[in-house]
Amino acid sequence: GALYLFPRLDPEVYRIEDDEKFVIELLRAQKILVSHGRAFNWPDTDHFRLVTLPNVRDLEEGIGRIADFLEDYRER
């Protein structure tokens, strides 16, 4: 089995028009692969899915890199 997180990004803070483009930008910038929410029939662009199977250190590093990306994304 697998465990996932499906976090919501506040659309007032992160104006994501295309969630697929968003996850590709994250992959290119931080080498973190997540799935966009619409890939799971979520109707809005405010979610992404993250697998939680890696060990704790890898998850902490990955989530930190996502946070760095989001900080930069918000400033655009």
Jmol script that loads the backbone (N, CA, C; Angstrom):
load data "model"
ATOM      1  N   GLY A   1       0.822  -1.170   0.000  1.00  0.00           N
ATOM      2  CA  GLY A   1       0.000   0.000   0.000  1.00  0.00           C
ATOM      3  C   GLY A   1       0.869   1.238   0.000  1.00  0.00           C
ATOM      4  N   ALA A   2       0.216   2.349  -0.111  1.00  0.00           N
ATOM      5  CA  ALA A   2       0.896   3.635  -0.115  1.00  0.00           C
ATOM      6  C   ALA A   2       0.060   4.643   0.662  1.00  0.00           C
ATOM      7  N   LEU A   3       0.735   5.653   1.168  1.00  0.00           N
ATOM      8  CA  LEU A   3       0.060   6.742   1.862  1.00  0.00           C
ATOM      9  C   LEU A   3       0.365   8.034   1.122  1.00  0.00           C
ATOM     10  N   TYR A   4      -0.623   8.898   1.057  1.00  0.00           N
ATOM     11  CA  TYR A   4      -0.488  10.143   0.319  1.00  0.00           C
ATOM     12  C   TYR A   4      -0.984  11.316   1.147  1.00  0.00           C
ATOM     13  N   LEU A   5      -0.439  12.473   0.852  1.00  0.00           N
ATOM     14  CA  LEU A   5      -0.977  13.745   1.325  1.00  0.00           C
ATOM     15  C   LEU A   5      -1.604  14.425   0.117  1.00  0.00           C
ATOM     16  N   PHE A   6      -2.668  15.154   0.352  1.00  0.00           N
ATOM     17  CA  PHE A   6      -3.352  15.871  -0.729  1.00  0.00           C
ATOM     18  C   PHE A   6      -3.586  17.313  -0.256  1.00  0.00           C
ATOM     19  N   PRO A   7      -2.480  18.071  -0.079  1.00  0.00           N
ATOM     20  CA  PRO A   7      -2.616  19.409   0.489  1.00  0.00           C
ATOM     21  C   PRO A   7      -3.296  20.388  -0.462  1.00  0.00           C
ATOM     22  N   ARG A   8      -3.994  21.313   0.156  1.00  0.00           N
ATOM     23  CA  ARG A   8      -4.643  22.403  -0.580  1.00  0.00           C
ATOM     24  C   ARG A   8      -3.802  23.657  -0.404  1.00  0.00           C
ATOM     25  N   LEU A   9      -3.542  24.341  -1.501  1.00  0.00           N
ATOM     26  CA  LEU A   9      -2.847  25.617  -1.466  1.00  0.00           C
ATOM     27  C   LEU A   9      -3.890  26.723  -1.581  1.00  0.00           C
ATOM     28  N   ASP A  10      -3.894  27.621  -0.635  1.00  0.00           N
ATOM     29  CA  ASP A  10      -4.879  28.695  -0.615  1.00  0.00           C
ATOM     30  C   ASP A  10      -4.814  29.492  -1.922  1.00  0.00           C
ATOM     31  N   PRO A  11      -5.902  29.501  -2.693  1.00  0.00           N
ATOM     32  CA  PRO A  11      -5.875  30.207  -3.976  1.00  0.00           C
ATOM     33  C   PRO A  11      -5.733  31.731  -3.840  1.00  0.00           C
ATOM     34  N   GLU A  12      -5.985  32.271  -2.648  1.00  0.00           N
ATOM     35  CA  GLU A  12      -5.769  33.700  -2.430  1.00  0.00           C
ATOM     36  C   GLU A  12      -4.281  34.011  -2.276  1.00  0.00           C
ATOM     37  N   VAL A  13      -3.507  33.009  -1.882  1.00  0.00           N
ATOM     38  CA  VAL A  13      -2.070  33.186  -1.665  1.00  0.00           C
ATOM     39  C   VAL A  13      -1.277  32.708  -2.880  1.00  0.00           C
ATOM     40  N   TYR A  14      -1.661  31.565  -3.421  1.00  0.00           N
ATOM     41  CA  TYR A  14      -0.974  30.955  -4.569  1.00  0.00           C
ATOM     42  C   TYR A  14      -1.932  30.922  -5.737  1.00  0.00           C
ATOM     43  N   ARG A  15      -1.775  31.858  -6.633  1.00  0.00           N
ATOM     44  CA  ARG A  15      -2.676  31.969  -7.790  1.00  0.00           C
ATOM     45  C   ARG A  15      -2.212  31.006  -8.882  1.00  0.00           C
ATOM     46  N   ILE A  16      -2.615  29.758  -8.753  1.00  0.00           N
ATOM     47  CA  ILE A  16      -2.214  28.705  -9.684  1.00  0.00           C
ATOM     48  C   ILE A  16      -3.318  28.549 -10.731  1.00  0.00           C
ATOM     49  N   GLU A  17      -3.021  28.930 -11.952  1.00  0.00           N
ATOM     50  CA  GLU A  17      -4.001  28.808 -13.021  1.00  0.00           C
ATOM     51  C   GLU A  17      -3.975  27.418 -13.648  1.00  0.00           C
ATOM     52  N   ASP A  18      -2.802  26.812 -13.690  1.00  0.00           N
ATOM     53  CA  ASP A  18      -2.639  25.498 -14.318  1.00  0.00           C
ATOM     54  C   ASP A  18      -1.827  24.622 -13.365  1.00  0.00           C
ATOM     55  N   ASP A  19      -2.491  23.692 -12.686  1.00  0.00           N
ATOM     56  CA  ASP A  19      -1.790  22.889 -11.686  1.00  0.00           C
ATOM     57  C   ASP A  19      -0.792  21.918 -12.302  1.00  0.00           C
ATOM     58  N   GLU A  20      -1.014  21.493 -13.530  1.00  0.00           N
ATOM     59  CA  GLU A  20      -0.039  20.628 -14.195  1.00  0.00           C
ATOM     60  C   GLU A  20       1.255  21.407 -14.461  1.00  0.00           C
ATOM     61  N   LYS A  21       1.125  22.628 -14.929  1.00  0.00           N
ATOM     62  CA  LYS A  21       2.296  23.481 -15.144  1.00  0.00           C
ATOM     63  C   LYS A  21       3.013  23.751 -13.817  1.00  0.00           C
ATOM     64  N   PHE A  22       2.240  23.962 -12.755  1.00  0.00           N
ATOM     65  CA  PHE A  22       2.797  24.192 -11.427  1.00  0.00           C
ATOM     66  C   PHE A  22       3.705  23.040 -10.993  1.00  0.00           C
ATOM     67  N   VAL A  23       3.227  21.782 -11.128  1.00  0.00           N
ATOM     68  CA  VAL A  23       4.048  20.654 -10.677  1.00  0.00           C
ATOM     69  C   VAL A  23       5.270  20.445 -11.577  1.00  0.00           C
ATOM     70  N   ILE A  24       5.170  20.793 -12.846  1.00  0.00           N
ATOM     71  CA  ILE A  24       6.339  20.701 -13.733  1.00  0.00           C
ATOM     72  C   ILE A  24       7.382  21.742 -13.328  1.00  0.00           C
ATOM     73  N   GLU A  25       6.927  22.946 -12.978  1.00  0.00           N
ATOM     74  CA  GLU A  25       7.859  23.976 -12.501  1.00  0.00           C
ATOM     75  C   GLU A  25       8.542  23.526 -11.207  1.00  0.00           C
ATOM     76  N   LEU A  26       7.771  22.908 -10.303  1.00  0.00           N
ATOM     77  CA  LEU A  26       8.344  22.389  -9.057  1.00  0.00           C
ATOM     78  C   LEU A  26       9.393  21.325  -9.353  1.00  0.00           C
ATOM     79  N   LEU A  27       9.094  20.427 -10.267  1.00  0.00           N
ATOM     80  CA  LEU A  27      10.037  19.372 -10.645  1.00  0.00           C
ATOM     81  C   LEU A  27      11.324  19.970 -11.201  1.00  0.00           C
ATOM     82  N   ARG A  28      11.199  20.925 -12.080  1.00  0.00           N
ATOM     83  CA  ARG A  28      12.391  21.533 -12.690  1.00  0.00           C
ATOM     84  C   ARG A  28      13.211  22.327 -11.678  1.00  0.00           C
ATOM     85  N   ALA A  29      12.536  23.041 -10.802  1.00  0.00           N
ATOM     86  CA  ALA A  29      13.237  23.913  -9.860  1.00  0.00           C
ATOM     87  C   ALA A  29      13.833  23.160  -8.683  1.00  0.00           C
ATOM     88  N   GLN A  30      13.099  22.169  -8.156  1.00  0.00           N
ATOM     89  CA  GLN A  30      13.514  21.529  -6.906  1.00  0.00           C
ATOM     90  C   GLN A  30      13.741  20.023  -7.020  1.00  0.00           C
ATOM     91  N   LYS A  31      13.503  19.477  -8.198  1.00  0.00           N
ATOM     92  CA  LYS A  31      13.665  18.017  -8.406  1.00  0.00           C
ATOM     93  C   LYS A  31      12.746  17.222  -7.467  1.00  0.00           C
ATOM     94  N   ILE A  32      11.545  17.758  -7.238  1.00  0.00           N
ATOM     95  CA  ILE A  32      10.521  17.102  -6.423  1.00  0.00           C
ATOM     96  C   ILE A  32       9.357  16.776  -7.341  1.00  0.00           C
ATOM     97  N   LEU A  33       8.977  15.509  -7.388  1.00  0.00           N
ATOM     98  CA  LEU A  33       7.870  15.088  -8.243  1.00  0.00           C
ATOM     99  C   LEU A  33       6.624  14.850  -7.403  1.00  0.00           C
ATOM    100  N   VAL A  34       5.583  15.609  -7.696  1.00  0.00           N
ATOM    101  CA  VAL A  34       4.264  15.425  -7.094  1.00  0.00           C
ATOM    102  C   VAL A  34       3.277  15.315  -8.252  1.00  0.00           C
ATOM    103  N   SER A  35       2.042  14.977  -7.945  1.00  0.00           N
ATOM    104  CA  SER A  35       0.991  14.913  -8.963  1.00  0.00           C
ATOM    105  C   SER A  35       0.052  16.093  -8.791  1.00  0.00           C
ATOM    106  N   HIS A  36      -0.412  16.619  -9.897  1.00  0.00           N
ATOM    107  CA  HIS A  36      -1.379  17.720  -9.807  1.00  0.00           C
ATOM    108  C   HIS A  36      -2.762  17.174  -9.453  1.00  0.00           C
ATOM    109  N   GLY A  37      -3.519  17.965  -8.727  1.00  0.00           N
ATOM    110  CA  GLY A  37      -4.816  17.525  -8.223  1.00  0.00           C
ATOM    111  C   GLY A  37      -5.808  17.136  -9.297  1.00  0.00           C
ATOM    112  N   ARG A  38      -5.804  17.838 -10.416  1.00  0.00           N
ATOM    113  CA  ARG A  38      -6.764  17.505 -11.473  1.00  0.00           C
ATOM    114  C   ARG A  38      -6.503  16.128 -12.067  1.00  0.00           C
ATOM    115  N   ALA A  39      -5.300  15.576 -11.870  1.00  0.00           N
ATOM    116  CA  ALA A  39      -5.019  14.208 -12.334  1.00  0.00           C
ATOM    117  C   ALA A  39      -5.863  13.185 -11.579  1.00  0.00           C
ATOM    118  N   PHE A  40      -6.419  13.601 -10.445  1.00  0.00           N
ATOM    119  CA  PHE A  40      -7.256  12.722  -9.619  1.00  0.00           C
ATOM    120  C   PHE A  40      -8.699  13.221  -9.597  1.00  0.00           C
ATOM    121  N   ASN A  41      -9.074  13.881 -10.680  1.00  0.00           N
ATOM    122  CA  ASN A  41     -10.439  14.394 -10.869  1.00  0.00           C
ATOM    123  C   ASN A  41     -10.833  15.462  -9.851  1.00  0.00           C
ATOM    124  N   TRP A  42      -9.848  16.132  -9.262  1.00  0.00           N
ATOM    125  CA  TRP A  42     -10.154  17.265  -8.401  1.00  0.00           C
ATOM    126  C   TRP A  42     -10.478  18.441  -9.320  1.00  0.00           C
ATOM    127  N   PRO A  43     -11.590  19.132  -9.127  1.00  0.00           N
ATOM    128  CA  PRO A  43     -12.032  20.122 -10.112  1.00  0.00           C
ATOM    129  C   PRO A  43     -11.232  21.421 -10.134  1.00  0.00           C
ATOM    130  N   ASP A  44     -10.520  21.731  -9.058  1.00  0.00           N
ATOM    131  CA  ASP A  44      -9.812  23.009  -8.979  1.00  0.00           C
ATOM    132  C   ASP A  44      -8.301  22.802  -9.082  1.00  0.00           C
ATOM    133  N   THR A  45      -7.585  23.913  -9.197  1.00  0.00           N
ATOM    134  CA  THR A  45      -6.125  23.857  -9.358  1.00  0.00           C
ATOM    135  C   THR A  45      -5.387  24.075  -8.039  1.00  0.00           C
ATOM    136  N   ASP A  46      -6.053  23.871  -6.918  1.00  0.00           N
ATOM    137  CA  ASP A  46      -5.486  24.230  -5.616  1.00  0.00           C
ATOM    138  C   ASP A  46      -4.948  23.056  -4.801  1.00  0.00           C
ATOM    139  N   HIS A  47      -4.818  21.878  -5.389  1.00  0.00           N
ATOM    140  CA  HIS A  47      -4.321  20.704  -4.666  1.00  0.00           C
ATOM    141  C   HIS A  47      -3.189  20.025  -5.446  1.00  0.00           C
ATOM    142  N   PHE A  48      -2.352  19.311  -4.722  1.00  0.00           N
ATOM    143  CA  PHE A  48      -1.396  18.394  -5.344  1.00  0.00           C
ATOM    144  C   PHE A  48      -1.270  17.176  -4.442  1.00  0.00           C
ATOM    145  N   ARG A  49      -0.760  16.099  -4.988  1.00  0.00           N
ATOM    146  CA  ARG A  49      -0.641  14.870  -4.212  1.00  0.00           C
ATOM    147  C   ARG A  49       0.826  14.511  -4.033  1.00  0.00           C
ATOM    148  N   LEU A  50       1.174  14.144  -2.806  1.00  0.00           N
ATOM    149  CA  LEU A  50       2.546  13.826  -2.426  1.00  0.00           C
ATOM    150  C   LEU A  50       2.567  12.454  -1.766  1.00  0.00           C
ATOM    151  N   VAL A  51       3.438  11.582  -2.229  1.00  0.00           N
ATOM    152  CA  VAL A  51       3.602  10.256  -1.631  1.00  0.00           C
ATOM    153  C   VAL A  51       4.386  10.396  -0.332  1.00  0.00           C
ATOM    154  N   THR A  52       3.963   9.696   0.721  1.00  0.00           N
ATOM    155  CA  THR A  52       4.628   9.807   2.024  1.00  0.00           C
ATOM    156  C   THR A  52       5.413   8.546   2.391  1.00  0.00           C
ATOM    157  N   LEU A  53       5.828   7.763   1.416  1.00  0.00           N
ATOM    158  CA  LEU A  53       6.569   6.534   1.693  1.00  0.00           C
ATOM    159  C   LEU A  53       8.056   6.725   2.001  1.00  0.00           C
ATOM    160  N   PRO A  54       8.717   7.787   1.520  1.00  0.00           N
ATOM    161  CA  PRO A  54      10.145   7.935   1.827  1.00  0.00           C
ATOM    162  C   PRO A  54      10.395   8.030   3.331  1.00  0.00           C
ATOM    163  N   ASN A  55      11.667   7.821   3.695  1.00  0.00           N
ATOM    164  CA  ASN A  55      11.989   7.926   5.123  1.00  0.00           C
ATOM    165  C   ASN A  55      11.833   9.374   5.590  1.00  0.00           C
ATOM    166  N   VAL A  56      11.803   9.550   6.888  1.00  0.00           N
ATOM    167  CA  VAL A  56      11.485  10.854   7.482  1.00  0.00           C
ATOM    168  C   VAL A  56      12.465  11.930   7.031  1.00  0.00           C
ATOM    169  N   ARG A  57      13.749  11.630   6.990  1.00  0.00           N
ATOM    170  CA  ARG A  57      14.734  12.640   6.567  1.00  0.00           C
ATOM    171  C   ARG A  57      14.490  13.107   5.143  1.00  0.00           C
ATOM    172  N   ASP A  58      14.188  12.154   4.252  1.00  0.00           N
ATOM    173  CA  ASP A  58      13.911  12.527   2.859  1.00  0.00           C
ATOM    174  C   ASP A  58      12.637  13.358   2.756  1.00  0.00           C
ATOM    175  N   LEU A  59      11.617  12.995   3.530  1.00  0.00           N
ATOM    176  CA  LEU A  59      10.376  13.780   3.526  1.00  0.00           C
ATOM    177  C   LEU A  59      10.614  15.190   4.048  1.00  0.00           C
ATOM    178  N   GLU A  60      11.380  15.321   5.125  1.00  0.00           N
ATOM    179  CA  GLU A  60      11.674  16.640   5.668  1.00  0.00           C
ATOM    180  C   GLU A  60      12.408  17.507   4.651  1.00  0.00           C
ATOM    181  N   GLU A  61      13.390  16.912   3.975  1.00  0.00           N
ATOM    182  CA  GLU A  61      14.122  17.670   2.961  1.00  0.00           C
ATOM    183  C   GLU A  61      13.202  18.050   1.805  1.00  0.00           C
ATOM    184  N   GLY A  62      12.409  17.099   1.337  1.00  0.00           N
ATOM    185  CA  GLY A  62      11.494  17.363   0.227  1.00  0.00           C
ATOM    186  C   GLY A  62      10.467  18.433   0.560  1.00  0.00           C
ATOM    187  N   ILE A  63       9.892  18.358   1.746  1.00  0.00           N
ATOM    188  CA  ILE A  63       8.890  19.347   2.142  1.00  0.00           C
ATOM    189  C   ILE A  63       9.546  20.724   2.302  1.00  0.00           C
ATOM    190  N   GLY A  64      10.772  20.749   2.791  1.00  0.00           N
ATOM    191  CA  GLY A  64      11.506  22.017   2.872  1.00  0.00           C
ATOM    192  C   GLY A  64      11.740  22.616   1.499  1.00  0.00           C
ATOM    193  N   ARG A  65      12.078  21.780   0.518  1.00  0.00           N
ATOM    194  CA  ARG A  65      12.294  22.279  -0.845  1.00  0.00           C
ATOM    195  C   ARG A  65      10.989  22.737  -1.478  1.00  0.00           C
ATOM    196  N   ILE A  66       9.887  22.056  -1.160  1.00  0.00           N
ATOM    197  CA  ILE A  66       8.577  22.525  -1.634  1.00  0.00           C
ATOM    198  C   ILE A  66       8.271  23.888  -1.025  1.00  0.00           C
ATOM    199  N   ALA A  67       8.558  24.057   0.267  1.00  0.00           N
ATOM    200  CA  ALA A  67       8.337  25.345   0.931  1.00  0.00           C
ATOM    201  C   ALA A  67       9.162  26.451   0.275  1.00  0.00           C
ATOM    202  N   ASP A  68      10.417  26.157  -0.052  1.00  0.00           N
ATOM    203  CA  ASP A  68      11.257  27.147  -0.735  1.00  0.00           C
ATOM    204  C   ASP A  68      10.647  27.533  -2.076  1.00  0.00           C
ATOM    205  N   PHE A  69      10.187  26.541  -2.818  1.00  0.00           N
ATOM    206  CA  PHE A  69       9.573  26.797  -4.120  1.00  0.00           C
ATOM    207  C   PHE A  69       8.314  27.652  -3.951  1.00  0.00           C
ATOM    208  N   LEU A  70       7.481  27.303  -2.969  1.00  0.00           N
ATOM    209  CA  LEU A  70       6.237  28.050  -2.761  1.00  0.00           C
ATOM    210  C   LEU A  70       6.509  29.503  -2.366  1.00  0.00           C
ATOM    211  N   GLU A  71       7.556  29.725  -1.591  1.00  0.00           N
ATOM    212  CA  GLU A  71       7.916  31.090  -1.221  1.00  0.00           C
ATOM    213  C   GLU A  71       8.256  31.907  -2.452  1.00  0.00           C
ATOM    214  N   ASP A  72       9.044  31.330  -3.340  1.00  0.00           N
ATOM    215  CA  ASP A  72       9.408  31.991  -4.580  1.00  0.00           C
ATOM    216  C   ASP A  72       8.179  32.157  -5.484  1.00  0.00           C
ATOM    217  N   TYR A  73       7.349  31.130  -5.569  1.00  0.00           N
ATOM    218  CA  TYR A  73       6.161  31.160  -6.413  1.00  0.00           C
ATOM    219  C   TYR A  73       5.210  32.266  -5.966  1.00  0.00           C
ATOM    220  N   ARG A  74       5.066  32.425  -4.662  1.00  0.00           N
ATOM    221  CA  ARG A  74       4.160  33.438  -4.112  1.00  0.00           C
ATOM    222  C   ARG A  74       4.627  34.852  -4.464  1.00  0.00           C
ATOM    223  N   GLU A  75       5.928  35.041  -4.543  1.00  0.00           N
ATOM    224  CA  GLU A  75       6.482  36.362  -4.813  1.00  0.00           C
ATOM    225  C   GLU A  75       6.359  36.783  -6.275  1.00  0.00           C
ATOM    226  N   ARG A  76       6.047  35.842  -7.152  1.00  0.00           N
ATOM    227  CA  ARG A  76       5.939  36.184  -8.582  1.00  0.00           C
ATOM    228  C   ARG A  76       4.711  36.981  -8.895  1.00  0.00           C
TER     229      ARG A  76
END
end "model"
wireframe off; spacefill off
backbone 0.3
color backbone group
